[in-house]
């Protein structure tokens, strides 16, 4: 499936774009198609308020990251010396310009290219070690950090993650938050998907928060090892949050987030035993309405 195919086939309702259904002029909530590239099944589900499956650049900002360079620790590429060494310069040129890694005991060496595309993040191997992916924290480094992904701007975050061979005693999270912490109660405003081994029968959960009031919604998607998941989070104009997993609406929460809060995309994995845990991130896209 090509981008031109989408451009030729989308139909617009208000400012949100959807693929058409069987009727040539009407939204069809039951229509679906299969992505010819990765087999993902996309569906128009529920009402148009549940969020777009496609957004035109004319309507807003779109950022796309395929991780052709590895994200490294900020400390490894933040050069303050007036005469940096050749090794330091080599790291700068090799590092991803938009993203960095962080977390307890995380190192740059634990961020590696995946032969299947994207990057693999691996924890160091001790209990509570983390491997976190986040936009660069340096001021003016990247639009991923400087743009306001406001809860009032109909933000859509799209990523494909692949679980590691061992997901026992681990926590995986991906979504829009104020901090990179996977603990539900940390952020007053957030919308992210979370898996924790031994919690909620091992399914993905949608976590949303409005002014510190947290809502946890269990999906029916049981997380499995060595499995790819296409995750899309959409915040609509009424600040409702929809979670799509592999193209299917997995959860929807009304009155999910407050107005005017700038969120940040984060992805991460944490182990809760003395064993390394891995997570592969194929790509990460985000879009929002222009707000100025």
C-alpha positions as CSV (number, residue, x, y, z in Angstrom):
1,X,0.0,0.0,0.0
2,X,1.4,3.4,-1.0
3,X,0.9,6.8,0.4
4,X,-0.5,7.7,-3.0
5,X,-3.2,5.0,-2.4
6,X,-4.2,6.8,0.8
7,X,-4.1,10.2,-0.8
8,X,-6.4,8.9,-3.6
9,X,-8.9,7.2,-1.4
10,X,-9.3,9.2,1.8
11,X,-12.5,11.1,2.4
12,X,-12.8,14.0,4.8
13,X,-15.3,14.5,7.6
14,X,-14.9,17.9,9.4
15,X,-11.1,18.1,9.7
16,X,-10.5,14.4,10.2
17,X,-9.7,12.1,7.3
18,X,-10.8,8.5,7.0
19,X,-10.7,5.8,4.4
20,X,-14.0,5.4,2.6
21,X,-16.4,2.5,3.1
22,X,-18.6,0.8,0.6
23,X,-20.6,3.9,0.0
24,X,-18.8,6.4,-2.2
25,X,-19.8,9.5,-0.2
26,X,-20.6,8.3,3.3
27,X,-18.5,7.1,6.3
28,X,-18.8,3.4,6.7
29,X,-18.0,2.2,10.3
30,X,-17.5,-1.3,9.1
31,X,-15.0,-0.8,6.3
32,X,-11.6,-2.3,6.5
33,X,-8.5,-2.9,4.3
34,X,-5.3,-4.8,4.6
35,X,-2.0,-3.0,4.5
36,X,-0.1,-4.7,1.7
37,X,3.3,-4.0,3.3
38,X,2.9,-5.4,6.9
39,X,-0.6,-7.0,6.8
40,X,-2.0,-4.6,9.3
41,X,-5.8,-4.5,9.2
42,X,-7.2,-1.0,9.3
43,X,-10.8,-0.4,10.2
44,X,-13.1,2.6,10.5
45,X,-14.6,1.8,13.9
46,X,-17.1,3.6,16.1
47,X,-17.7,7.2,15.2
48,X,-15.4,9.8,13.6
49,X,-14.7,11.2,17.0
50,X,-12.5,8.1,17.8
51,X,-9.7,9.7,15.8
52,X,-8.3,9.5,12.3
53,X,-6.3,6.6,10.8
54,X,-4.8,9.1,8.4
55,X,-4.0,12.8,8.6
56,X,-3.2,15.1,5.7
57,X,-0.1,17.3,6.1
58,X,-2.3,20.3,5.2
59,X,-4.2,19.9,8.4
60,X,-1.2,19.7,10.8
61,X,2.3,18.8,11.7
62,X,3.6,15.3,11.1
63,X,7.0,13.9,12.4
64,X,8.3,10.6,11.4
65,X,11.3,8.7,12.9
66,X,12.6,5.4,11.4
67,X,15.8,5.2,13.6
68,X,18.3,5.0,10.8
69,X,20.8,6.2,13.5
70,X,20.9,4.8,17.0
71,X,19.7,6.9,19.9
72,X,22.5,7.2,22.5
73,X,22.8,8.5,26.0
74,X,22.7,12.3,26.2
75,X,25.9,12.3,28.2
76,X,27.8,10.5,25.5
77,X,27.0,13.1,22.8
78,X,26.7,16.3,24.8
79,X,30.2,17.6,24.3
80,X,31.3,20.5,26.5
81,X,35.0,20.4,25.9
82,X,36.5,23.0,23.6
83,X,38.6,20.3,21.9
84,X,36.5,17.1,21.8
85,X,38.3,13.8,21.0
86,X,37.9,11.9,17.8
87,X,35.9,9.3,19.7
88,X,33.5,11.9,20.9
89,X,33.1,13.4,17.5
90,X,32.5,9.9,16.0
91,X,29.6,9.4,18.5
92,X,28.1,12.7,17.6
93,X,28.1,11.9,13.9
94,X,26.7,8.4,14.5
95,X,24.0,9.4,17.0
96,X,20.3,9.9,16.2
97,X,19.5,13.6,15.9
98,X,16.0,13.4,17.4
99,X,16.0,10.8,20.1
100,X,18.2,9.6,23.0
101,X,18.0,6.8,25.5
102,X,17.8,7.0,29.2
103,X,16.9,4.9,32.3
104,X,18.5,3.1,35.2
105,X,21.8,1.6,34.2
106,X,21.1,2.2,30.5
107,X,24.1,2.6,28.2
108,X,24.6,3.7,24.6
109,X,25.8,0.2,23.8
110,X,22.5,-1.3,24.8
111,X,20.8,0.7,21.9
112,X,21.4,-1.3,18.8
113,X,20.1,-1.5,15.2
114,X,17.6,-4.2,14.6
115,X,18.2,-6.3,11.4
116,X,14.4,-6.2,10.8
117,X,14.4,-2.4,11.0
118,X,14.4,0.2,13.8
119,X,16.3,-0.2,17.0
120,X,16.4,-2.7,19.9
121,X,16.6,-1.4,23.5
122,X,17.9,-3.8,26.1
123,X,18.1,-3.4,29.8
124,X,21.5,-3.9,31.6
125,X,20.2,-7.0,33.4
126,X,19.7,-6.1,37.0
127,X,16.4,-5.8,38.8
128,X,14.6,-2.5,38.0
129,X,17.0,-1.7,35.1
130,X,15.3,0.4,32.4
131,X,15.8,1.1,28.7
132,X,13.8,4.3,27.8
133,X,13.4,6.1,24.5
134,X,12.7,9.8,24.4
135,X,13.1,13.0,22.4
136,X,16.4,14.8,22.9
137,X,16.3,16.9,26.1
138,X,18.7,19.5,24.8
139,X,17.0,22.8,24.1
140,X,16.4,23.5,20.4
141,X,17.8,20.1,19.3
142,X,14.7,18.7,17.7
143,X,11.0,19.5,16.9
144,X,10.1,16.3,18.7
145,X,10.9,18.1,22.0
146,X,10.2,21.8,21.1
147,X,6.8,21.4,19.4
148,X,3.8,21.5,21.7
149,X,2.0,18.2,21.5
150,X,-1.0,19.6,23.3
151,X,-4.0,17.6,24.5
152,X,-6.1,20.3,22.7
153,X,-4.4,19.7,19.3
154,X,-5.8,16.3,18.4
155,X,-2.5,14.4,18.8
156,X,-2.0,11.0,17.1
157,X,1.0,8.8,18.0
158,X,1.8,5.8,15.9
159,X,4.4,3.2,16.5
160,X,5.3,-0.5,15.9
161,X,7.0,-2.3,18.8
162,X,8.2,-5.9,18.9
163,X,8.4,-7.7,22.3
164,X,11.5,-9.6,23.2
165,X,11.9,-13.4,23.7
166,X,11.4,-12.9,27.5
167,X,8.5,-10.7,28.7
168,X,8.2,-12.2,32.2
169,X,8.9,-9.8,35.1
170,X,8.8,-6.8,32.8
171,X,6.9,-3.6,32.2
172,X,6.4,-2.1,28.7
173,X,5.0,1.3,28.1
174,X,4.4,3.5,25.0
175,X,2.5,6.8,24.6
176,X,2.2,10.4,25.6
177,X,3.2,11.5,29.0
178,X,4.8,14.3,31.0
179,X,7.8,12.2,32.2
180,X,9.3,8.9,31.0
181,X,8.2,7.0,34.2
182,X,6.0,3.9,33.7
183,X,4.3,4.3,37.1
184,X,0.6,5.1,36.6
185,X,0.4,7.7,39.4
186,X,3.4,9.8,38.4
187,X,1.9,12.0,35.7
188,X,-1.2,14.2,36.2
189,X,-1.9,14.2,32.4
190,X,-1.1,11.2,30.2
191,X,-2.4,8.8,27.6
192,X,-0.3,5.6,27.1
193,X,-0.5,1.9,26.7
194,X,1.1,-0.3,29.4
195,X,1.9,-3.9,30.0
196,X,3.1,-5.4,33.2
197,X,3.7,-9.1,33.7
198,X,1.2,-10.6,36.2
199,X,-1.2,-7.6,36.0
200,X,-4.6,-7.7,34.4
201,X,-4.0,-11.2,33.1
202,X,-1.1,-9.9,30.9
203,X,-3.1,-7.7,28.6
204,X,-2.3,-4.2,27.3
205,X,-3.9,-1.5,29.3
206,X,-4.8,2.0,28.3
207,X,-3.8,4.5,31.0
208,X,-5.4,8.0,30.8
209,X,-5.2,10.8,33.4
210,X,-6.9,14.1,33.8
211,X,-5.7,16.4,36.5
212,X,-4.3,13.5,38.5
213,X,-7.4,11.3,38.1
214,X,-6.2,8.1,36.6
215,X,-8.3,5.7,34.5
216,X,-7.1,2.2,33.6
217,X,-8.9,0.4,30.8
218,X,-8.0,-3.2,30.0
219,X,-8.0,-4.3,26.4
220,X,-8.5,-7.9,25.2
221,X,-5.0,-8.0,23.7
222,X,-2.8,-10.4,25.6
223,X,0.8,-9.5,25.2
224,X,3.0,-12.3,23.9
225,X,6.8,-12.7,23.5
226,X,8.5,-12.1,20.2
227,X,5.4,-10.4,18.7
228,X,4.9,-7.3,16.7
229,X,2.2,-4.7,17.8
230,X,1.1,-1.7,15.8
231,X,0.0,0.8,18.4
232,X,-1.9,4.0,17.6
233,X,-3.1,6.5,20.2
234,X,-5.5,9.3,19.1
235,X,-6.7,12.3,21.2
236,X,-9.7,13.9,19.5
237,X,-11.1,17.4,19.7
238,X,-13.2,16.5,22.8
239,X,-10.0,15.1,24.4
240,X,-11.3,11.5,24.2
241,X,-8.5,8.9,23.8
242,X,-8.7,6.0,21.5
243,X,-6.2,3.1,21.4
244,X,-5.9,1.0,18.2
245,X,-3.8,-2.2,18.3
246,X,-3.0,-3.8,15.0
247,X,-5.6,-1.6,13.3
248,X,-8.4,-2.6,15.6
249,X,-10.0,-0.3,18.2
250,X,-8.9,-1.8,21.5
251,X,-10.1,0.9,24.0
252,X,-11.8,4.3,24.1
253,X,-12.1,6.6,27.0
254,X,-14.2,9.8,27.2
255,X,-13.1,12.8,29.2
256,X,-9.7,11.2,29.2
257,X,-7.3,14.1,29.5
258,X,-7.4,17.8,30.4
259,X,-7.2,20.7,28.0
260,X,-4.0,22.5,27.0
261,X,-1.4,20.1,28.4
262,X,1.8,19.5,26.4
263,X,2.7,15.8,26.4
264,X,5.9,14.0,25.2
265,X,6.2,10.7,23.4
266,X,8.0,8.0,25.4
267,X,8.6,4.3,24.9
268,X,10.3,2.0,27.4
269,X,10.9,-1.3,29.0
270,X,11.8,-2.2,32.6
271,X,12.8,-5.5,34.1
272,X,11.8,-6.6,37.6
273,X,14.2,-9.4,37.9
274,X,17.9,-10.0,37.4
275,X,17.6,-10.6,33.6
276,X,18.0,-8.5,30.5
277,X,14.8,-7.4,28.8
278,X,14.6,-6.2,25.2
279,X,12.1,-4.2,23.2
280,X,12.4,-3.3,19.5
281,X,10.9,-0.1,18.1
282,X,10.4,-0.2,14.3
283,X,9.3,3.4,13.9
284,X,7.6,6.3,15.7
285,X,5.3,8.9,14.1
286,X,3.4,11.7,15.6
287,X,0.9,14.3,14.2
288,X,-1.1,17.2,15.6
289,X,-3.1,20.2,14.5
290,X,-1.3,23.4,13.9
291,X,-1.8,25.4,17.1
292,X,-0.4,28.8,16.0
